[in-house]
Amino acid sequence: SEESFKYLVLAGECALKAGDARTALGLWGMVVRNNPGHEQAQEKIVQFYLDQSNLFGGRSWSQLQTEAQKLCQIAESKGAKNYVGIHALGRALIEQRAIDEKNVERGLQMLIEAVNGDQSNPEYANSLAQHYFREKQFDKAEDIFNLLLSGDHLPESAVDQSTAYRSRGIYYLSRKINDQELLRQQQRRQVPPDQLAALRQQIADADTRAFQDLQKAVDLAPQDV
């Protein structure tokens, strides 16, 4: 019955919180085996594999792709979209670019769809911004964060706001490290110091912005530090 399925989903959540991932997956798997259209249980499975992929990478991305496709199909069968599934599938495809370079463009379009579908979700925004950062498309990355932290799209909860500011703060730290390496390369090429002034200022600005965003994240949710 539906009540039994709800109980099993909740029991899986409790098992995962207790550190028993195998039992959690077993319970959620039991639900989807008996009810293949159970979106909540499949969503839990997808979120688990996304967390695993973020930590360990490797073959986890392939498993995530499989589970995310199932979730998207469940939603599509109801005439809807599931942005948890779309976001996870986008991440999985991009991380498997070595298998097929076309995965990158397909994955990017899915990340964009997830962000457009839930513009206040800091996880979706961070995934898209980090992709742009890796592709050296820094203006696009900053635009994503700035949109997320604008008045219209700012997450409602303090915890999600903190996550958003922390993500942008980490992005600025990454920009600082990237630009510092660029500065060292320019110095090795003996570029005149006066031609490096703008780059030095860019590094200083990134450092300031990172500190401001990370401090804001702490102020919003000190319990998450």
Disulfide bonds with the S-S distance in Angstrom:
none
